[in-house]
Amino acid sequence: MSKEMWLDGCRPKTLEDANAQIVRLQDELAARGIDETSREPIAIIGMGCRYPGGVRNPDEFWNLLSSGQDILNDIPGTRWNVDEYYDPEITVPGKMYVRQGYFLDDIDKFDPQFFGLSPREAESLDPQQRLVMEVSWETLEHAGIPPTSLKGEKTGVFIGQYWDDYSSQRIYSADNREIDRYAQLSALRGLTAGRICHILDSRGPAIQLDTACSSSSLAVHLACQSLRNGESNLALAGGVSLVLAPEHLIGICQMTALSPDGRCKTFDSSANGFGQGEGCGIIALKRLSDAQSNGDTVLAVVQGSAANHDGQARTVTTPSGPAQRAMLRDALADAGLKADQIDFVETHGTGTPLGDPIEVSAIARVLCENRTTPLYLGAVKANIGHLDSAAGIAGLMKVVVSLQHETIPLHLNFSEPNRHIPWDEWPIKIPMENTAWEGNERFAGVSAFGMSGTNVHLIIGQAPEPIKQSQQQSADNRSEQLLTLSAK
């Protein structure tokens, strides 16, 4: 800026005038929510996962979503004796009325030496912590980031997690003489994130989050804030959930929250609860400008996000339409977008008689006003069940792979629209088949509502066109190419 300080086309006559104009412009920018640092999109540069159906990477996840495969299965006999706890009658004390769900395989398999752990410590380690370690490492590999390069760097780790099945069995129900330091450390949920920073020798924040079903979405929201305020230069964010003991399902059945057939029938007239699932998903995040300057592959961007609470709803677990509407408006404002720029919403979509109509109504009242194009809705819970603290990250990853394939995958378990939702009043569509996702700029929302009352909405956009790098010697012009491989 020149010494003449031209502001808004007017030359201030005095220093007092100049300061007044600066204040006026700052107030104007603040009122419009414009801040270059706080508005910068956050690049998603890597993803890792373990989802039901044998899914172990993003490509396999897309194959599952686009195939429309039904992967509902029996509760594994290795978890507990299902016959001992099952009763088809609802609300029988001490029993569960479900026999099926969406569960992971091989959760007992782990290579402790890879992460520098002794077999004795690994034996006591909560399998959820083991999963996060594996998937975080794979996420960095997917992003093309050598984990050793993060030593001493500001890498933040934000993990959603809340069930304590393993600890309850090994500490609270054990002989006190069997409680050792390893069992005690396994019970400390904050170590799930802390172990990742320890393995990487990174110096960013390590935070475990528990807002129930919105935990992993809140992890992404806070990771983006950490990147924007310079607290982190790279962030790993996501969530994990495993159901290792019957008590959890017994309690959920006593709440009559589970669907008796184990399926999420989101938006359908037969919706009668959610199906239980489990899994782990982690994403790697950078500020978009950093990702582009570093030559990282950008899979998609977090354009904006928002979080709030239901406040005093009818009950502590009842969803609030007004809170959901406010959250959607805040997320749009944070992203700097208009409602009609959102093409698709990955809903929380638990498939409950009360929750689905409230959620669809809130979406329609915010995103469908003056809309001329259809707004598509979906719910990954219909594919893999409700993953509890990993539910939000699964929905986000579904959106990312859908953006990459320019296709909205078909929605499962939908045959008769929920009659409590006035479908004819809004331009809303449920994709009954894989649908081309067209447009030059594509954006989607991802909603997550915690039983705690904490709501989170993330707005995800397609990756920008790669920035062309300066011309260097091309590998295509070489007669020979060195292929580098490494393994621990």
Salt bridges, closest charged atoms under 4 A:
ASP8 OD2 - ARG24 NH2 3.23
GLU28 OE1 - ARG24 NH1 3.89
GLU28 OE2 - ARG32 NH1 3.50
ASP70 OD2 - ARG263 NH2 2.70
ASP83 OD1 - ARG99 NH2 2.74
ASP106 OD1 - LYS109 NZ 3.32
GLU121 OE2 - ARG195 NH1 3.17
GLU134 OE1 - ARG50 NH2 3.60
GLU138 OE1 - ARG50 NH1 2.71
ASP164 OD1 - ARG189 NE 3.57
ASP175 OD2 - ARG177 NH2 2.78
ASP180 OD2 - ARG120 NH2 2.02
ASP201 OD2 - LYS151 NZ 2.58
ASP201 OD1 - ARG203 NH2 3.02
ASP210 OD2 - ARG189 NH1 3.15
ASP261 OD1 - LYS265 NZ 2.93
GLU278 OE2 - ARG79 NH2 2.59
ASP290 OD2 - ARG287 NH2 2.94
ASP296 OD2 - LYS286 NZ 2.84
ASP334 OD2 - ARG228 NH1 3.89
GLU346 OE1 - LYS398 NZ 2.80
ASP388 OD2 - HIS248 NE2 3.66
GLU406 OE2 - ARG442 NH2 3.89
